[in-house]
Amino acid sequence: MILNDYIYFYERAAASDGAGGKEPGALTLIAEMYASVKPMSGLLGMQFQQLRGSQGYEVVIRTDHDREPQRDYLVRYEGIYGDIDMVVESVNVERRYTKLICKSEGSV
């Protein structure tokens, strides 16, 4: 597998709104790494878009046993498909590679 795309992992810290609730805070850069990013296609891509309302992407990275991506991470991709901000929907950790299923979002 060729990992020739560069992605950034961000985490959004929640800040208190003063009334007992939370509001989104600033983004914090967690990691930068190489990945393989491609949009979901075929029947799987169509079903994902119908259920989630936005394009789905498959992101494959090398498995780092010291740091496992969390579902609340935001992924920023700048490459051939344009600048895309994504939210991690699911994480599948394997021996050598980790596969993330991400949902595209507006600007983060």
N, C-alpha and C positions, 0 to 999 in steps of 0.2 A: 504494500500500500504506500502510495506516494503522499507525503504530507507537505504540500507546497503552498498552502494558504496560511496567513498569519492572523490569529485571533487574540482578543483580549477578554479576560474574565473580570467582571465587576461585581461588587456586592453593594446593595443599597442599605445603608444604616437607617433604622427607623428612629425618628425623633419624637419626643413627647409634644403634644399640641397644647398642654397646659390644662386640659379639661378631662384628663384620664384616657385620652385616645392617642393614637399614633398618626404621624404624617410622614411621607417619604422624606428621607434625608439625602445627603450627598452621596454620590457614587465613589466607591473606593476600589482602586485597581488591585486585584488579587493576583493575577498571573498573566503572562504573555507566552504564547506557545504556537508552534506550527500545528496545522490540522488539515484535514481534507473536508471541505465544505461543498455539499451539493444539494440542490433542491429535491424534495421527494417528487417522484414522477409516477405515472401510471395510476392504477386503481388505488394504491395506498395513498398517494399524494392527493387524489381527488377526495377520498373519504376523510383524510385529515383536514382538508380545507373546508369541507362541509360541516364537520363537527366543531372545529376551532374558529372558523371564520377568517383564517389567514393562512398564508403559505407555510408549509412545513419544510424543515431542513434537517439533513443528517450530517452531523459533525463528528468526525473520527479523530481522536487524539491518542497519543501514546499513554499507556496506563502508568500513572505515577502513584505508587502505593503509599507515599507519604501524604499526598493531598488528593482527595477524591472530590470531584465537582459536586456541588449541591444543587438541588432543584431551584433554589431561589437566586442562583447566579444569573447575571445578564451577560450575554456574549455579544461582542462587537466584532463584526467582520468587515474588512475593507478589501475588496478584490474585484474579480471579474463580474460578479453579479451586482456590483454597486456596494454602497455602504449600507449594511444591514445590522440592525439591532435585534437580538433574539432573546427569548426567555427559554430556559431549559425546562422541558416538559418531562423527560425521563432520562435516566442514566443507566447504561448497561456496561458494567465493568467486566472485562475479560482478562485473559492472561497477559496479552501484549498490547491490546488496544482497548480504548473505552469509546463507546458509541453514545452520543447524545442526540436525542430527538428534540429539536427546538422549534419554537413558534416565532415567526417574524412579528415584530412590533414596530410602532412608530419610533420617532427619535427618543432616546432615553435621557 
